[in-house]
Amino acid sequence: MCNSSSPSAAEVSDAVNFGDFYKRAKKRFRLFEPSVGVLGVAVCAVIFCLFLLDYRTATKGLTRFPSQNERLLWLRIDGDGGGGGGEESSRKKKKIDFLSSGGGGCDVFDGDWVWDERYPLYQSKDCRFLDEGFRCSENGRPDFFYAKWRWQPRNCNLPGFDAKIMLEKLRNIRIVFAGDSIGRNQWESLLCMLSSAVPNNDSIYEVNGNPITKHKGFLIFKFIDYNCTVEYYRAPFLVLQSRAPPNSPPRVKTTLKLDQMDWTSSKWKDADVLVFNTGHWWNYEKTVRGGCYFQEGSNVEMGMSVDSAYEKALGTVFEWINREVNTMKTQVFFRTYAPVHFRFAPNSHCIMYYIFDYNV
């Protein structure tokens, strides 16, 4: 069963064109397509770009890896930003800063993953805003390879992350993440990165007194010195999950109402930055196999495929944005799903890990 337990107007218009995105998205509803994962992380990088102005670290520590299968050789390459002469070095020098006067036309989704020795930006053991299940090193993962990759657009440089600068830019701002655990991971990481610049732990708190833990509701953390909130709303499908309507077949335990938004959506719409994600729960195991079917109006569509339902749900999301969200005020981002990111043994422990290969 599916147990779901301010930028300027020009910047907003340039950043997101939902009509065009929806037309492209309709053609790409194939689950676990690796290229889509790149889109999601790049979207988060764009969010940082809206607020950060520190360019000093944008090009340091850059190492591009050749297209080869000898992945372990990559780890021997120095990530201090040295080397790289000739044509490649000349090409790098031509990159412009994304936030500069000429950077607005840069396609930040066209690029590569690069190894950066300065990463990770924080250690999980030093952050109190992580759920226990997301603390990789404390739960036994021996390496940090997965945390040393940075997204590098092909034709421009993103600004280096500076927590103090970003907090200043976030004064009186609401950032909302709505979606599944992928969105939650991004939300927790942002909390960890921002809190690294705040010496007084008591000045960051959950407004309803709730602890960081997996649950079916939402969490709102406020940075009182900056009057900003970083919020997460658990809505794995984005549309409404409900009890089966009366007189439904016995195998229908719950339904996803494809024409209605999640019940928490009224709390999202007035955010200054709104980050959606959904995709990982849109599969047979999380829906039909457990008795969760798809509903339109009062009709339960017993024969509807998961892909068709996902497409209809996204249509509802975009219609809701156009109808309910003031995009002159709210910067909206949408990401779908990443490649499969875990593999479990019978005893529920992670049995293997991979060194990331962005060519796959």
C-alpha positions as CSV (number, residue, x, y, z in Angstrom):
1,M,0.0,0.0,0.0
2,C,1.2,3.5,-0.7
3,N,1.7,4.7,2.9
4,S,2.3,8.4,2.6
5,S,2.3,8.7,6.0
6,S,12.2,37.7,-4.1
7,P,13.5,37.7,-7.3
8,S,12.5,40.1,-10.0
9,A,9.8,39.3,-12.5
10,A,12.4,38.9,-15.2
11,E,14.4,36.4,-13.2
12,V,11.2,34.4,-12.4
13,S,10.2,34.4,-16.1
14,D,13.6,33.3,-17.3
15,A,14.0,30.6,-14.6
16,V,10.9,28.5,-15.1
17,N,8.6,28.2,-18.0
18,F,6.2,25.5,-16.9
19,G,4.3,25.2,-20.1
20,D,7.4,24.3,-22.0
21,F,8.7,22.1,-19.3
22,Y,5.4,20.1,-19.1
23,K,5.5,19.5,-22.9
24,R,9.0,18.1,-22.6
25,A,8.3,16.2,-19.4
26,K,5.4,14.3,-21.1
27,K,7.8,12.7,-23.4
28,R,10.1,11.4,-20.6
29,F,7.9,9.4,-18.2
30,R,10.3,6.5,-18.0
31,L,11.1,5.6,-14.5
32,F,14.7,5.6,-13.3
33,E,16.1,7.4,-16.3
34,P,19.6,8.5,-15.2
35,S,19.7,11.8,-17.0
36,V,16.8,13.1,-15.0
37,G,18.8,12.8,-11.8
38,V,21.2,15.3,-13.2
39,L,18.4,17.8,-13.6
40,G,17.4,17.6,-10.0
41,V,20.7,18.3,-8.5
42,A,21.3,21.1,-11.0
43,V,18.0,22.7,-9.9
44,C,19.3,22.9,-6.4
45,A,22.4,24.6,-7.6
46,V,20.3,27.2,-9.3
47,I,18.6,27.9,-6.1
48,F,21.9,28.7,-4.5
49,C,22.8,31.0,-7.4
50,L,19.8,33.2,-6.8
51,F,21.3,34.2,-3.4
52,L,25.0,33.9,-3.5
53,L,27.5,36.5,-4.8
54,D,30.8,34.9,-3.9
55,Y,32.8,34.0,-7.0
56,R,36.1,33.5,-5.4
57,T,35.8,29.8,-5.1
58,A,33.9,29.1,-8.3
59,T,36.8,27.8,-10.4
60,K,39.2,26.4,-7.7
61,G,39.4,22.7,-7.1
62,L,38.1,21.8,-10.5
63,T,39.1,18.4,-12.0
64,R,37.4,16.9,-15.0
65,F,37.7,13.2,-15.4
66,P,38.2,11.5,-18.8
67,S,35.6,9.2,-20.3
68,Q,36.9,5.9,-19.2
69,N,35.8,2.9,-17.2
70,E,38.9,2.8,-14.9
71,R,36.9,4.6,-12.2
72,L,39.5,3.9,-9.4
73,L,42.1,5.9,-11.3
74,W,39.9,9.0,-10.8
75,L,40.6,8.9,-7.1
76,R,44.3,9.3,-7.8
77,I,43.8,12.6,-9.5
78,D,44.6,15.7,-7.4
79,G,41.4,17.7,-6.9
80,D,43.2,21.0,-6.0
81,G,42.4,22.6,-9.3
82,G,45.9,22.5,-10.7
83,G,46.9,21.3,-14.2
84,G,44.9,21.5,-17.3
85,G,46.7,23.4,-20.0
86,G,46.2,23.8,-23.7
87,E,42.8,23.9,-25.3
88,E,40.9,22.7,-22.2
89,S,42.5,25.3,-20.0
90,S,41.6,28.0,-22.6
91,R,38.0,26.8,-22.7
92,K,37.8,27.0,-18.9
93,K,39.0,30.6,-18.8
94,K,36.2,31.6,-21.2
95,K,33.5,30.5,-18.7
96,I,31.5,33.4,-17.3
97,D,30.0,33.7,-13.9
98,F,26.4,32.8,-13.8
99,L,25.4,35.9,-11.8
100,S,27.4,38.3,-14.0
101,S,25.8,40.6,-16.5
102,G,26.4,38.1,-19.3
103,G,25.6,34.9,-17.4
104,G,21.8,35.0,-17.7
105,G,21.8,33.0,-20.9
106,C,23.8,30.1,-19.5
107,D,22.1,26.7,-19.5
108,V,23.0,25.4,-16.1
109,F,21.5,22.0,-16.9
110,D,24.2,21.4,-19.6
111,G,27.3,20.2,-17.8
112,D,29.2,17.5,-16.0
113,W,29.9,16.2,-12.5
114,V,33.3,17.2,-11.4
115,W,35.4,15.9,-8.5
116,D,36.1,18.6,-5.8
117,E,38.4,18.0,-2.9
118,R,36.8,20.8,-0.9
119,Y,33.6,18.7,-0.6
120,P,31.6,17.8,1.4
121,L,30.5,21.2,2.6
122,Y,29.6,19.7,6.0
123,Q,30.1,16.5,8.0
124,S,26.9,14.7,9.0
125,K,28.3,14.1,12.5
126,D,28.5,17.9,13.0
127,C,24.9,18.6,12.0
128,R,21.9,18.1,14.3
129,F,19.4,18.5,11.6
130,L,19.7,15.1,10.0
131,D,17.4,12.2,10.5
132,E,19.2,9.1,11.9
133,G,18.5,7.1,8.7
134,F,20.3,9.7,6.6
135,R,23.5,9.7,8.6
136,C,25.6,7.7,6.2
137,S,29.0,7.7,7.9
138,E,27.5,7.1,11.4
139,N,25.5,4.2,9.9
140,G,28.7,2.5,8.7
141,R,29.4,3.8,5.2
142,P,33.3,3.8,5.1
143,D,33.9,6.3,2.2
144,F,33.1,9.9,1.4
145,F,33.5,9.5,-2.4
146,Y,29.8,10.1,-3.0
147,A,30.0,13.5,-1.3
148,K,32.9,14.9,-3.4
149,W,31.0,15.6,-6.6
150,R,30.0,19.1,-7.7
151,W,27.8,20.1,-10.7
152,Q,29.7,22.2,-13.3
153,P,27.8,23.9,-16.1
154,R,29.6,23.7,-19.4
155,N,29.6,27.3,-20.3
156,C,29.6,29.2,-17.0
157,N,30.6,29.0,-13.3
158,L,28.2,28.7,-10.4
159,P,29.2,30.7,-7.4
160,G,30.8,28.9,-4.5
161,F,28.5,28.3,-1.5
162,D,28.9,30.8,1.4
163,A,26.5,30.2,4.2
164,K,26.7,33.8,5.6
165,I,26.0,35.4,2.3
166,M,23.1,33.1,1.6
167,L,21.6,33.7,5.1
168,E,21.8,37.5,4.4
169,K,20.0,36.9,1.1
170,L,17.4,34.8,2.9
171,R,16.3,37.5,5.3
172,N,12.5,37.5,5.6
173,I,12.3,34.6,3.1
174,R,10.4,31.3,3.1
175,I,11.9,28.3,1.3
176,V,9.6,25.3,1.0
177,F,10.4,21.8,-0.1
178,A,7.4,19.6,-1.0
179,G,7.8,16.0,-2.1
180,D,9.3,12.6,-1.1
181,S,12.6,11.7,0.7
182,I,14.7,13.1,-2.2
183,G,13.3,16.6,-1.4
184,R,13.7,15.8,2.3
185,N,17.4,15.0,1.8
186,Q,17.9,18.4,0.0
187,W,16.0,20.2,2.7
188,E,18.1,18.6,5.5
189,S,21.4,19.3,3.6
190,L,20.4,23.0,3.2
191,L,19.7,23.2,6.9
192,C,23.1,21.8,7.7
193,M,24.9,24.1,5.3
194,L,23.1,27.2,6.5
195,S,23.5,26.3,10.2
196,S,27.2,26.0,9.9
197,A,27.4,29.9,9.9
198,V,25.2,30.3,13.0
199,P,27.1,29.9,16.3
200,N,24.0,30.0,18.5
201,N,22.1,26.7,18.1
202,D,19.2,28.0,20.1
203,S,18.5,30.6,17.3
204,I,17.4,27.8,15.0
205,Y,14.4,25.9,16.0
206,E,11.3,24.0,14.7
207,V,8.4,26.3,15.1
208,N,6.0,23.6,16.5
209,G,8.6,22.0,18.7
210,N,8.8,18.8,16.6
211,P,12.0,16.8,16.4
212,I,13.8,15.9,13.2
213,T,12.4,12.4,12.5
214,K,10.5,10.6,9.8
215,H,6.8,11.4,10.1
216,K,3.7,12.1,8.0
217,G,3.5,15.8,8.5
218,F,5.7,18.8,8.0
219,L,8.6,20.5,9.6
220,I,9.4,24.3,9.7
221,F,12.8,25.5,10.9
222,K,13.2,29.1,11.6
223,F,16.5,31.1,11.7
224,I,15.4,33.7,14.1
225,D,18.3,36.1,13.5
226,Y,17.3,36.3,9.8
227,N,13.6,35.9,10.1
228,C,13.6,33.1,7.5
229,T,12.2,29.6,7.4
230,V,13.3,26.5,5.6
231,E,10.3,24.1,5.4
232,Y,9.6,20.6,4.4
233,Y,6.2,19.1,3.6
234,R,6.0,15.4,3.1
235,A,3.9,14.7,-0.1
236,P,5.4,11.8,-2.0
237,F,2.8,12.0,-4.8
238,L,2.1,15.8,-4.6
239,V,-1.6,14.9,-5.3
240,L,-4.0,13.8,-2.6
241,Q,-4.0,10.3,-1.2
242,S,-7.4,9.3,0.2
243,R,-9.5,6.4,1.5
244,A,-11.2,4.3,-1.2
245,P,-14.6,5.6,-2.1
246,P,-17.7,3.7,-1.0
247,N,-18.6,0.5,-3.0
248,S,-15.0,0.2,-4.4
249,P,-13.7,-3.3,-5.2
250,P,-12.2,-5.0,-2.1
251,R,-8.7,-4.8,-3.5
252,V,-8.9,-1.0,-3.5
253,K,-7.4,0.1,-0.2
254,T,-6.6,3.7,-1.0
255,T,-6.7,6.0,-4.0
256,L,-4.6,8.8,-5.4
257,K,-6.9,11.6,-6.5
258,L,-5.1,12.7,-9.6
259,D,-7.2,15.9,-10.0
260,Q,-6.6,17.2,-6.4
261,M,-3.5,18.5,-4.7
262,D,-2.1,17.2,-1.4
263,W,-3.9,18.6,1.6
264,T,-0.8,20.6,2.7
265,S,-0.6,22.5,-0.7
266,S,-2.4,25.6,0.8
267,K,0.7,26.0,3.0
268,W,3.1,26.0,0.0
269,K,1.8,28.6,-2.3
270,D,2.9,31.7,-0.6
271,A,6.6,30.7,-0.3
272,D,9.3,32.8,-1.8
273,V,11.1,29.7,-3.2
274,L,9.1,26.5,-3.8
275,V,10.9,23.3,-4.7
276,F,8.8,20.3,-5.8
277,N,9.8,16.8,-6.3
278,T,8.0,13.5,-7.0
279,G,8.7,10.3,-8.9
280,H,10.2,7.6,-6.7
281,W,6.8,6.6,-5.4
282,W,5.2,6.4,-8.8
283,N,5.8,2.7,-9.4
284,Y,3.8,-0.5,-9.3
285,E,5.1,-1.6,-5.9
286,K,4.2,1.6,-4.1
287,T,0.7,1.9,-5.7
288,V,-1.3,-0.9,-7.4
289,R,0.5,-3.8,-5.8
290,G,-0.5,-2.6,-2.3
291,G,-4.0,-1.7,-3.2
292,C,-3.5,2.0,-4.1
293,Y,-5.4,2.8,-7.3
294,F,-5.9,6.0,-9.2
295,Q,-9.1,8.2,-9.0
296,E,-10.4,10.9,-11.2
297,G,-13.5,12.7,-9.9
298,S,-15.6,9.9,-8.3
299,N,-14.3,7.2,-10.7
300,V,-11.6,4.7,-9.6
301,E,-9.6,3.9,-12.8
302,M,-8.8,0.2,-12.2
303,G,-6.9,-0.2,-15.5
304,M,-4.9,3.0,-15.5
305,S,-1.1,2.5,-15.8
306,V,1.3,4.1,-13.3
307,D,2.9,6.2,-16.1
308,S,-0.4,7.6,-17.2
309,A,-1.4,8.4,-13.6
310,Y,2.0,10.1,-13.1
311,E,1.5,12.2,-16.2
312,K,-2.0,13.3,-15.1
313,A,-0.8,14.1,-11.6
314,L,1.9,16.4,-13.0
315,G,-0.7,18.1,-15.1
316,T,-2.6,18.8,-11.9
317,V,0.5,20.2,-10.3
318,F,1.2,22.6,-13.1
319,E,-2.4,23.7,-13.3
320,W,-2.3,24.4,-9.6
321,I,0.9,26.5,-10.0
322,N,-0.7,28.6,-12.8
323,R,-3.9,29.0,-10.8
324,E,-2.7,29.4,-7.2
325,V,0.9,30.6,-7.1
326,N,1.9,34.2,-7.7
327,T,5.0,33.5,-9.9
328,M,5.9,37.2,-9.8
329,K,6.7,36.5,-6.1
330,T,7.4,32.8,-5.9
331,Q,10.4,31.2,-7.6
332,V,9.3,27.6,-8.5
333,F,11.5,24.6,-9.2
334,F,10.5,21.1,-10.1
335,R,12.6,17.9,-10.1
336,T,11.5,14.4,-10.8
337,Y,13.5,11.3,-9.9
338,A,17.1,10.1,-9.6
339,P,18.6,6.7,-10.6
340,V,18.2,3.9,-8.1
341,H,20.5,4.8,-5.1
342,F,20.5,1.8,-2.9
343,R,20.7,-2.0,-2.9
344,F,19.8,-4.1,0.2
345,A,20.8,-7.5,1.5
346,P,18.3,-9.7,3.3
347,N,19.4,-8.3,6.6
348,S,18.5,-4.8,5.4
349,H,22.1,-3.6,5.4
350,C,23.6,-1.9,2.4
351,I,25.6,-4.6,0.7
352,M,27.7,-2.5,-1.8
353,Y,28.4,1.0,-2.9
354,Y,29.6,2.5,-6.2
355,I,32.0,5.2,-7.2
356,F,29.9,7.6,-9.2
357,D,30.4,7.6,-13.0
358,Y,28.7,10.6,-14.6
359,N,29.1,9.0,-18.1
360,V,26.7,6.2,-17.2
